[in-house]
Amino acid sequence: MEKKEVQHQVHLDGAIGLLTGDLTESATRAGLDNQFQRWIEDLKDANNPAFHQAWWSTCKP
């Protein structure tokens, strides 16, 4: 499959998941993801390399 086809399939799968799943749970999860993203961006803006490094080291599998 070409990259473009794969991207379209991922978007379709996501849309199907939203339409057939629990919309409240999906909205909550999206809101939480957005909150984490804003928090990470705030940390980057604060230019705190020690904390940034510690945060990402905990995220690695």
Secondary structure, 3 states (H helix, E strand, C coil): CCHHHHHHHHHHHHHHHHHHCCHHHHHHHHHHHHHHHHHHHHHHHHCCHHHHHHHHHHHCC
